[in-house]
Amino acid sequence: MGSIPEKARLDEIALPRILLDLLGERFSGAITLSRYKVGKRFLFQQGVPIYSESTLTSESLGIQLMDSGQLSRLDYSKVVTYVGRNHCKEGRALLDLKLIEAKGLFLALKEQIRLRLVECFSWPYGEFIVASRETPPEDAQHFRIDVYQLLQRGLEAHWGPERVLRDLEPHMNLFPTPTKLLATLRERLLRDAAVESLFESLDGSATFFRAVQLANTPRAMAAAWILDAGGALAFSEAPLRTDAATPTVEPEVEIVCEQDRRTAAASAAPASASETRSAPTQPTAQAERLSAEIESRYARRGEMNHYECLGVEPDADVSEIKRVYLLAAKQYHPDALARSGIDLEVRSHASAVFAEIGVAYGVLSNPAKRADYDASLAGADAGIDVEALTQAEMLFRKGEILLQAGNFRGALEYLRPAVEIWPEEAAYQAALGWSLYKKLPSEPDPALEHLERAAELDATDGVIQFRLSVVLRALGETERAAEILERARGLESDSR
C-alpha cells in the first residue's frame, strides 16, 4: 500500500504524516488508533476521513454539544433517558426530541470526526493499524473533512514550536519557492497575520529560516509544517533573485512562538472572518492613542488595586464590573489590535495588561473572593493572602482557557498549582477534575476526587453536579450518577 505501513507505532511515524500519506495515496479504508485502553477507528474515502468511532465516553455526541454550549444540561439528561429507553444512538434521540435539526446534526457529526482526530495529535505513544478493505456501515453518512485544516488545528493545539522546528530543521538554510500546491493551500489553510507574512516570504529571496521567523503564532507554525511536509515548497541552495541581501548562513536567532491565553482559546475555535482578512493596516490616530494607553498601563502593572485595574468604583455592582471587563476584552482582542496597525511589542504588552484585568475580574465578580479582597484593602485580618489569591486566580484563568480550547493536558499545568495554592475554591477543583477526566489517557478516579470536593464546596453549581455525574457514569456508578444528574437538572431549572 505505497509508503504507508499496515501497522506502526505513533512515536515512529507521527499522526500528521500518516494523514498526509493517506491523502497523497487517496486511501480508502479504515485506520485504528489505540493507546492504553482507548481506541478510535476512522474510515477514509479517497484520503479524507468520513466516519469515526471512539471508546471514550467523553467523546460522545451529547457531551460534545454540551461542551460547545449547543445543548443544555437539562436537555442532555433528556437525551440520556431517551437513549436508554429506546436503545438508539444519541443523534436519533436529538432529532426525535427536536433538540437539533437535521443540518445541525450533520455539522455536529462532522465536527465530531475532527475533534476525535485532533485529540490524537497529543498522543506521544500509541499505535495505528491500517485496513484497506474496511468500509463504513450501510447507514453511515459521509462527512468529508478538509484534511489540511484538520492538520493545522491538530498541530497548533498539540504540537509546540520546538517539535515543529525539529521537523523543519533540514530545510532551514535553503531557499523555498512555491510549487503548484501552495496556491491551493493558500486558499484552504486557516489564516492570521503571521500566516499571511509566511506566505509573502516564500519567493526564493530568503531562506526558510527567515520565513519561519515570521511564523510567530501557533497557527502559522502549523502552516509552515504543512507547506514543508505536504510538498508545497521546492528548495534550492541559493536565492533565486540576485539582488537578495539575505546571507545563506543565518545568525543564531531565537524563534519565539507567541501564544497567550487568548490565542490558546482561539486555536480550538472555528476561524473568524477577521482571520481571513489581509495584513494589518498602518496605525491610525486612534491606534496611536490606544498604544500610548497600553504602554502607560503596562508601566503601572502591579501598582493598581483590582478596582483601579478595571476602572470601576469600589461600590460597582457585578453587572457594571462585567460590562467593563467585556469592553476591555473587545479592546484588547489580538485581531483588533493587529488590524489597527499596532506593532508586535505593544500587542505583547497589551496581552500582559489584559491578563491583569482578567485576574481583577475573576476576584471582583466572585462575591466571596470580593468580600475577602475588600477586607484586605480595609486592613482587616480576613485570614487571606491576597497575593496568593491573585496568583491562583491567574493560574486558574490560564488553565480555564486551555480547558475550553480542548487542550486538557496543557490546562493541568496551570490548574494543579491553582488548586495547591487555593484548595477551597470550588471552580478550581471542578476545572482540575474535568481536565483529568477529559485528557488522554483519562484519569476518572482522581477526577472524581476533585469533582466531589468541588461539589462539597459549592452544592448549588449545576455544572459541577453535571460533570460529577458524567465521571460517575464512566466509573460504573450509574445509580449515583442518575441521582446527581437529576440534581443538576433541578439546579438548572431553578436558575431559569
C-alpha positions as CSV (number, residue, x, y, z in Angstrom):
1,M,0.0,0.0,0.0
2,G,2.6,2.5,-1.1
3,S,4.6,4.2,1.7
4,I,2.0,3.6,4.5
5,P,2.8,0.5,6.7
6,E,-0.1,-1.6,7.8
7,K,0.9,-1.3,11.4
8,A,3.4,1.0,13.3
9,R,3.9,3.0,16.5
10,L,3.0,6.7,16.6
11,D,6.4,7.5,18.1
12,E,7.8,6.0,14.9
13,I,5.5,7.8,12.4
14,A,3.7,10.9,13.7
15,L,0.0,11.1,13.1
16,P,0.2,14.2,10.9
17,R,2.5,12.4,8.4
18,I,0.2,9.4,8.4
19,L,-2.7,11.7,7.4
20,L,-0.7,13.4,4.7
21,D,0.3,10.0,3.3
22,L,-3.3,8.7,3.4
23,L,-4.4,11.9,1.5
24,G,-1.5,11.6,-1.0
25,E,-2.4,8.0,-1.8
26,R,-6.1,8.7,-1.9
27,F,-6.5,5.9,0.6
28,S,-10.0,4.3,1.1
29,G,-10.4,2.0,4.1
30,A,-10.0,2.2,7.9
31,I,-7.3,3.2,10.3
32,T,-7.5,2.3,14.0
33,L,-5.6,4.3,16.6
34,S,-5.1,2.9,20.1
35,R,-3.4,3.9,23.3
36,Y,-3.7,2.1,26.6
37,K,-7.5,1.3,26.9
38,V,-8.5,4.0,24.4
39,G,-9.4,3.0,20.9
40,K,-10.6,5.1,17.9
41,R,-11.5,4.0,14.4
42,F,-11.7,6.2,11.4
43,L,-12.9,5.4,7.9
44,F,-11.4,7.2,4.9
45,Q,-12.6,7.7,1.3
46,Q,-10.0,9.0,-1.2
47,G,-7.8,10.1,1.7
48,V,-10.4,12.0,3.5
49,P,-11.9,11.0,6.9
50,I,-15.7,10.4,6.6
51,Y,-16.7,8.4,9.7
52,S,-15.4,7.8,13.3
53,E,-16.0,5.7,16.3
54,S,-14.5,6.1,19.8
55,T,-14.4,4.1,23.1
56,L,-14.3,7.4,25.1
57,T,-17.5,8.4,26.9
58,S,-16.2,11.9,26.9
59,E,-16.3,12.0,23.1
60,S,-19.9,11.2,22.8
61,L,-22.1,13.5,20.7
62,G,-24.1,14.7,23.6
63,I,-21.1,15.7,25.7
64,Q,-19.5,17.4,22.6
65,L,-22.7,19.5,22.2
66,M,-22.6,20.3,25.9
67,D,-19.0,21.4,25.8
68,S,-19.7,23.7,22.9
69,G,-22.8,25.2,24.5
70,Q,-25.2,23.9,21.9
71,L,-27.0,21.6,24.4
72,S,-28.1,22.4,28.0
73,R,-27.5,20.0,30.9
74,L,-31.3,19.6,31.2
75,D,-31.7,18.6,27.6
76,Y,-28.7,16.3,27.8
77,S,-30.3,14.4,30.6
78,K,-33.4,14.0,28.4
79,V,-31.2,12.6,25.6
80,V,-29.6,10.1,28.0
81,T,-33.0,8.9,29.3
82,Y,-34.3,8.6,25.7
83,V,-31.3,6.6,24.5
84,G,-31.6,4.2,27.5
85,R,-35.3,3.7,26.9
86,N,-35.3,3.3,23.2
87,H,-31.8,1.8,22.7
88,C,-30.9,4.2,19.9
89,K,-28.0,6.5,19.1
90,E,-27.7,10.0,20.5
91,G,-28.2,11.5,17.1
92,R,-31.5,9.8,16.7
93,A,-32.6,10.9,20.2
94,L,-31.6,14.5,19.5
95,L,-33.7,14.5,16.3
96,D,-36.7,12.8,17.9
97,L,-36.7,15.2,20.9
98,K,-36.4,18.1,18.4
99,L,-33.3,19.3,20.1
100,I,-31.4,19.7,16.9
101,E,-32.3,20.0,13.2
102,A,-31.0,17.6,10.5
103,K,-28.5,20.1,9.2
104,G,-27.2,20.9,12.7
105,L,-26.8,17.1,13.4
106,F,-24.9,16.7,10.2
107,L,-22.5,19.5,11.1
108,A,-22.1,18.2,14.7
109,L,-21.2,14.7,13.5
110,K,-18.7,16.2,11.0
111,E,-17.2,18.2,13.9
112,Q,-17.0,15.0,16.0
113,I,-14.7,13.3,13.5
114,R,-12.4,16.4,13.5
115,L,-12.3,16.6,17.3
116,R,-11.6,12.9,17.7
117,L,-8.7,13.0,15.3
118,V,-7.3,16.3,16.6
119,E,-7.2,14.9,20.2
120,C,-4.9,12.1,18.9
121,F,-2.3,14.7,17.9
122,S,-1.5,14.9,21.7
123,W,-0.6,11.2,21.9
124,P,3.2,10.7,22.4
125,Y,2.7,7.0,22.2
126,G,0.2,4.5,20.7
127,E,-0.1,2.6,17.5
128,F,-2.1,2.6,14.3
129,I,-3.4,-0.3,12.2
130,V,-4.5,0.2,8.6
131,A,-7.1,-1.9,6.9
132,S,-7.7,-1.1,3.3
133,R,-10.8,-3.3,2.8
134,E,-13.0,-2.0,5.6
135,T,-16.0,0.1,4.6
136,P,-18.4,2.3,6.6
137,P,-21.8,0.8,7.8
138,E,-24.6,0.9,5.3
139,D,-26.5,3.6,7.2
140,A,-23.4,5.9,7.7
141,Q,-23.4,9.3,6.2
142,H,-20.1,10.5,4.7
143,F,-18.8,13.6,6.5
144,R,-15.9,14.9,4.4
145,I,-13.3,16.8,6.4
146,D,-10.7,19.2,5.0
147,V,-7.5,17.3,5.9
148,Y,-5.3,20.4,5.7
149,Q,-7.4,22.4,8.1
150,L,-7.6,19.4,10.3
151,L,-3.8,19.1,10.3
152,Q,-3.5,22.8,11.1
153,R,-5.9,22.5,14.0
154,G,-4.1,19.5,15.5
155,L,-0.7,20.9,15.1
156,E,-1.5,24.3,16.6
157,A,-3.3,22.7,19.5
158,H,-0.9,19.9,20.5
159,W,2.5,20.5,18.9
160,G,4.7,23.1,20.5
161,P,7.1,25.2,18.4
162,E,10.1,23.1,19.4
163,R,8.6,20.0,17.9
164,V,7.6,21.8,14.6
165,L,11.1,23.4,14.3
166,R,12.7,20.0,14.8
167,D,10.9,18.7,11.7
168,L,11.7,21.9,9.7
169,E,15.4,22.0,10.6
170,P,16.7,20.1,7.4
171,H,15.4,22.9,5.2
172,M,16.2,25.9,7.4
173,N,19.2,27.2,5.4
174,L,17.7,26.5,2.0
175,F,15.6,28.9,-0.2
176,P,12.0,28.0,-0.6
177,T,9.8,28.7,-3.7
178,P,6.2,27.7,-4.3
179,T,5.0,24.6,-6.1
180,K,1.6,24.3,-7.6
181,L,0.1,23.0,-4.4
182,L,0.9,26.2,-2.5
183,A,-1.8,28.2,-4.3
184,T,-4.3,25.6,-3.2
185,L,-3.2,25.6,0.4
186,R,-3.2,29.4,0.5
187,E,-6.9,29.2,-0.1
188,R,-7.6,26.4,2.3
189,L,-5.5,27.0,5.4
190,L,-6.7,29.0,8.3
191,R,-5.3,32.5,8.3
192,D,-3.9,35.1,10.7
193,A,-1.5,37.9,10.1
194,A,1.5,35.7,10.7
195,V,0.3,33.1,8.2
196,E,-0.1,36.0,5.6
197,S,3.5,37.1,6.4
198,L,4.7,33.5,6.0
199,F,3.2,33.1,2.5
200,E,4.5,36.5,1.4
201,S,8.1,35.5,2.3
202,L,8.2,32.3,0.2
203,D,9.5,33.9,-3.1
204,G,13.0,32.4,-3.2
205,S,14.8,35.5,-2.0
206,A,15.3,34.5,1.7
207,T,16.0,31.3,3.5
208,F,13.3,29.1,5.0
209,F,14.7,30.2,8.4
210,R,13.7,33.8,7.7
211,A,10.2,32.7,6.6
212,V,9.7,30.6,9.8
213,Q,10.8,33.6,11.9
214,L,7.7,35.4,10.6
215,A,5.5,32.4,11.6
216,N,5.3,33.5,15.3
217,T,1.9,32.2,16.1
218,P,0.9,28.5,16.6
219,R,-1.4,28.7,13.5
220,A,1.4,30.0,11.3
221,M,3.9,27.4,12.7
222,A,1.4,24.7,11.8
223,A,1.0,26.2,8.3
224,A,4.8,26.1,7.8
225,W,4.9,22.5,8.8
226,I,2.1,21.6,6.4
227,L,3.7,23.5,3.5
228,D,7.0,21.8,4.1
229,A,5.8,18.2,4.7
230,G,3.0,18.5,2.1
231,G,5.2,19.3,-0.8
232,A,4.0,22.9,-1.3
233,L,7.6,24.1,-1.4
234,A,10.7,23.5,-3.6
235,F,14.1,24.2,-2.1
236,S,17.3,25.5,-3.6
237,E,20.8,26.1,-2.1
238,A,21.0,29.7,-3.5
239,P,18.5,32.6,-3.7
240,L,16.6,32.9,-7.0
241,R,17.0,36.7,-7.0
242,T,20.5,38.1,-7.4
243,D,19.5,41.3,-5.5
244,A,18.7,39.3,-2.3
245,A,20.6,40.7,0.6
246,T,19.9,37.7,2.9
247,P,23.0,35.7,3.7
248,T,22.9,32.0,3.1
249,V,24.2,31.3,6.6
250,E,21.8,32.6,9.2
251,P,22.8,34.0,12.5
252,E,21.5,32.2,15.6
253,V,18.2,33.9,16.4
254,E,15.7,32.5,18.8
255,I,12.3,31.9,17.2
256,V,9.6,32.7,19.7
257,C,6.0,31.4,19.2
258,E,3.5,33.8,20.7
259,Q,0.6,32.1,22.4
260,D,-1.0,33.8,25.3
261,R,-4.2,32.7,27.0
262,R,-6.5,34.3,24.3
263,T,-4.5,32.8,21.5
264,A,-5.0,29.3,23.1
265,A,-8.7,29.7,23.1
266,A,-8.8,30.9,19.5
267,S,-6.7,27.9,18.4
268,A,-9.7,25.3,19.1
269,A,-12.4,27.7,17.8
270,P,-13.6,28.0,14.3
271,A,-11.8,30.6,12.1
272,S,-13.4,34.0,12.3
273,A,-14.0,36.3,9.4
274,S,-11.2,38.6,10.7
275,E,-8.7,35.8,10.3
276,T,-9.2,35.7,6.6
277,R,-8.5,39.4,6.1
278,S,-5.3,40.9,4.8
279,A,-2.3,42.0,6.9
280,P,-2.7,44.9,9.3
281,T,-3.1,48.5,8.1
282,Q,-0.9,51.5,9.0
283,P,-1.6,52.8,12.5
284,T,-4.3,55.5,12.8
285,A,-4.5,58.3,15.3
286,Q,-6.9,56.2,17.4
287,A,-4.4,53.3,17.3
288,E,-1.6,55.6,18.5
289,R,-3.8,56.8,21.4
290,L,-4.5,53.1,22.3
291,S,-0.8,52.3,22.1
292,A,0.0,55.1,24.5
293,E,-2.7,53.9,26.9
294,I,-1.4,50.3,26.7
295,E,2.2,51.4,27.4
296,S,1.0,53.6,30.3
297,R,-0.9,50.7,31.9
298,Y,1.9,48.3,31.2
299,A,4.3,50.6,33.1
300,R,1.9,50.6,36.1
301,R,1.4,46.9,36.3
302,G,1.2,45.6,39.9
303,E,0.7,49.1,41.3
304,M,-3.1,49.3,41.0
305,N,-5.7,47.5,43.1
306,H,-8.3,45.5,41.3
307,Y,-10.9,48.3,41.2
308,E,-8.3,50.7,39.7
309,C,-7.2,48.0,37.2
310,L,-10.8,47.6,35.9
311,G,-11.5,51.3,36.2
312,V,-14.6,50.9,38.4
313,E,-15.6,52.3,41.8
314,P,-15.4,50.1,44.9
315,D,-19.2,50.1,45.1
316,A,-19.7,49.0,41.5
317,D,-22.2,46.1,41.1
318,V,-21.5,42.9,39.3
319,S,-23.2,43.9,36.1
320,E,-21.0,47.1,35.8
321,I,-17.9,45.0,36.5
322,K,-18.9,42.5,33.8
323,R,-19.7,45.4,31.3
324,V,-16.2,47.0,31.8
325,Y,-14.5,43.6,31.5
326,L,-16.2,42.7,28.3
327,L,-15.3,46.2,26.9
328,A,-11.7,45.6,27.7
329,A,-11.8,42.1,26.2
330,K,-13.0,43.6,22.9
331,Q,-10.5,46.5,23.0
332,Y,-7.5,44.2,23.7
333,H,-8.5,41.4,21.3
334,P,-5.4,40.4,19.2
335,D,-7.3,40.6,15.9
336,A,-8.5,44.1,16.6
337,L,-5.0,45.2,17.7
338,A,-3.4,43.7,14.6
339,R,-5.9,45.3,12.2
340,S,-5.3,48.7,13.7
341,G,-1.6,48.6,12.9
342,I,-0.3,48.4,16.5
343,D,3.2,46.9,16.5
344,L,4.0,43.5,17.9
345,E,5.8,44.7,21.1
346,V,2.8,46.8,22.1
347,R,0.5,43.9,21.4
348,S,2.5,41.7,23.7
349,H,2.3,44.4,26.4
350,A,-1.5,44.5,25.8
351,S,-1.6,40.8,26.5
352,A,0.1,41.3,29.9
353,V,-2.3,44.2,30.7
354,F,-5.3,42.2,29.8
355,A,-4.1,39.2,31.9
356,E,-4.0,41.6,34.9
357,I,-7.5,42.8,34.1
358,G,-8.7,39.2,33.9
359,V,-7.4,38.5,37.4
360,A,-9.1,41.6,38.7
361,Y,-12.4,40.5,37.1
362,G,-12.0,36.9,38.5
363,V,-11.8,38.3,42.0
364,L,-14.4,41.1,41.9
365,S,-17.0,39.1,40.0
366,N,-16.9,36.4,42.7
367,P,-18.9,37.6,45.9
368,A,-16.8,35.6,48.4
369,K,-13.4,36.5,46.9
370,R,-14.5,40.1,46.6
371,A,-15.5,40.3,50.3
372,D,-12.2,38.9,51.3
373,Y,-10.4,41.3,49.0
374,D,-12.3,44.3,50.3
375,A,-11.4,43.3,53.8
376,S,-7.8,43.1,52.9
377,L,-7.9,46.6,51.4
378,A,-9.5,47.9,54.6
379,G,-6.7,46.5,56.6
380,A,-8.9,43.8,58.3
381,D,-7.4,40.5,59.2
382,A,-9.5,38.3,56.9
383,G,-7.1,35.4,57.1
384,I,-6.5,35.6,53.3
385,D,-3.3,36.0,51.4
386,V,-4.2,38.4,48.6
387,E,-1.0,37.8,46.7
388,A,-1.6,34.1,46.8
389,L,-5.2,34.5,45.8
390,T,-4.2,36.7,42.8
391,Q,-1.6,34.1,41.7
392,A,-4.1,31.3,42.0
393,E,-6.7,33.2,40.0
394,M,-4.2,34.0,37.2
395,L,-3.2,30.3,37.0
396,F,-6.9,29.2,37.0
397,R,-7.8,31.6,34.2
398,K,-5.0,30.4,32.0
399,G,-5.9,26.8,32.7
400,E,-9.6,27.5,32.0
401,I,-8.8,29.0,28.6
402,L,-6.8,25.9,27.7
403,L,-9.6,23.6,29.0
404,Q,-12.2,25.4,26.9
405,A,-9.9,25.1,23.9
406,G,-9.7,21.3,24.4
407,N,-6.1,21.3,25.5
408,F,-6.7,19.3,28.7
409,R,-3.1,18.3,29.3
410,G,-1.9,21.8,28.9
411,A,-4.7,23.0,31.3
412,L,-3.4,20.7,34.0
413,E,-0.1,22.6,34.2
414,Y,-2.0,25.7,35.5
415,L,-4.9,24.1,37.3
416,R,-2.8,21.8,39.6
417,P,-0.8,24.7,41.1
418,A,-4.0,26.8,41.4
419,V,-5.6,24.1,43.5
420,E,-2.5,23.7,45.6
421,I,-2.5,27.4,46.4
422,W,-6.2,27.7,47.0
423,P,-7.9,24.2,47.5
424,E,-11.1,25.8,49.0
425,E,-12.2,27.2,45.6
426,A,-14.9,25.0,44.0
427,A,-14.2,26.3,40.5
428,Y,-10.6,25.4,40.7
429,Q,-11.3,21.9,41.9
430,A,-14.0,21.3,39.3
431,A,-11.8,22.5,36.4
432,L,-9.0,20.3,37.5
433,G,-11.3,17.3,37.9
434,W,-12.8,17.8,34.5
435,S,-9.4,18.2,32.8
436,L,-8.2,15.0,34.4
437,Y,-11.2,13.2,33.1
438,K,-11.2,14.6,29.6
439,K,-7.5,14.3,28.8
440,L,-5.9,11.2,27.3
441,P,-5.4,8.8,28.9
442,S,-8.4,9.7,31.1
443,E,-7.9,9.6,34.9
444,P,-11.5,9.2,36.2
445,D,-10.6,8.2,39.8
446,P,-8.6,11.4,40.7
447,A,-11.1,13.4,38.6
448,L,-13.8,12.1,40.8
449,E,-12.0,13.2,44.0
450,H,-11.7,16.8,42.8
451,L,-15.2,17.0,41.5
452,E,-16.6,15.6,44.7
453,R,-14.6,18.2,46.6
454,A,-15.9,20.9,44.3
455,A,-19.5,19.7,44.9
456,E,-18.9,19.9,48.7
457,L,-17.6,23.4,48.4
458,D,-20.5,24.6,46.2
459,A,-23.6,22.4,46.2
460,T,-25.5,25.0,44.1
461,D,-23.4,24.8,40.9
462,G,-25.2,22.8,38.3
463,V,-22.1,22.5,36.0
464,I,-20.2,20.8,38.8
465,Q,-23.0,18.4,39.5
466,F,-23.3,17.5,35.8
467,R,-19.6,16.9,35.4
468,L,-19.7,14.7,38.6
469,S,-22.5,12.6,37.1
470,V,-20.6,12.1,33.9
471,V,-17.5,10.8,35.7
472,L,-19.6,8.6,38.0
473,R,-21.3,7.1,35.0
474,A,-17.9,6.4,33.4
475,L,-16.8,4.6,36.5
476,G,-19.9,2.4,36.5
477,E,-21.8,4.1,39.4
478,T,-24.9,4.5,37.3
479,E,-27.4,4.9,40.2
480,R,-25.5,7.7,41.9
481,A,-24.8,9.3,38.5
482,A,-28.5,9.4,37.8
483,E,-29.3,10.9,41.2
484,I,-26.7,13.6,40.7
485,L,-27.8,14.3,37.2
486,E,-31.3,14.8,38.4
487,R,-30.0,17.3,41.0
488,A,-28.1,19.1,38.2
489,R,-31.4,19.4,36.3
490,G,-33.1,20.8,39.3
491,L,-30.4,23.4,39.8
492,E,-30.7,24.4,36.1
493,S,-34.5,24.7,36.4
494,D,-34.1,26.9,39.5
495,S,-31.7,29.2,37.7
496,R,-34.1,30.0,34.9
